[in-house]
Amino acid sequence: MRQLTNAEIDKLAARASVKKVAVENFLGTLYEPAGRSCNMVNAYADAKCYKWNTATICAIVDGIKLAYK
């Protein structure tokens, strides 16, 4: 896993209908030892808890995939 750059996070957070703060906060604090699957599970758990819209979830999932690419 690599840490996403601010520019990468900003680009994901700038997508239409995305909750910018949610994307910035989640992707800025990805937890490397947890692994990709754990970060994905956390994203979906947070999405349910905070009632994120589909665009926000997709931006976060795409960010996780990018970090593990």
C-alpha positions in Angstrom: 0.0 0.0 0.0 1.1 3.5 -0.6 -0.2 6.8 0.9 -2.3 8.7 -1.6 -1.2 12.2 -2.4 -3.3 15.2 -1.6 -3.8 15.8 -5.3 -5.2 12.2 -5.7 -7.5 12.6 -2.8 -8.7 16.0 -3.9 -9.4 14.7 -7.4 -11.6 11.9 -5.9 -13.3 14.3 -3.5 -14.1 16.7 -6.4 -16.4 14.2 -8.2 -20.0 15.2 -8.6 -22.3 14.5 -5.6 -19.4 13.3 -3.4 -19.3 14.3 0.3 -15.9 15.9 0.1 -15.1 15.8 3.9 -15.9 12.0 4.1 -13.6 11.2 1.2 -10.7 13.4 2.5 -11.0 12.0 6.0 -11.3 8.4 5.1 -8.6 8.3 2.4 -6.3 10.4 4.4 -6.3 7.8 7.2 -6.1 4.5 5.5 -4.6 1.9 7.8 -1.8 0.0 6.1 -1.4 -3.0 8.5 -5.1 -3.7 8.2 -4.8 -4.5 4.5 -7.0 -3.8 1.5 -9.9 -6.0 2.5 -10.1 -4.6 6.0 -10.1 -1.0 4.6 -12.9 -2.0 2.2 -15.0 -3.4 5.1 -14.4 -0.3 7.1 -15.5 1.9 4.2 -18.8 0.0 3.8 -19.4 0.0 7.5 -18.8 3.8 7.7 -21.0 4.2 4.6 -23.9 2.5 6.3 -23.3 4.3 9.6 -23.0 7.8 8.0 -25.5 7.2 5.2 -23.0 8.1 2.5 -24.4 8.3 -1.1 -23.2 6.1 -3.9 -20.9 8.7 -5.4 -19.1 9.0 -2.0 -18.7 5.3 -1.6 -17.4 4.9 -5.1 -14.8 7.6 -4.6 -13.6 6.0 -1.4 -13.5 2.5 -2.9 -11.6 3.9 -6.0 -9.1 5.6 -3.6 -8.5 2.4 -1.7 -7.9 0.5 -5.0 -5.5 3.2 -6.1 -3.6 3.0 -2.8 -3.1 -0.7 -3.3 -2.3 -0.6 -7.0 
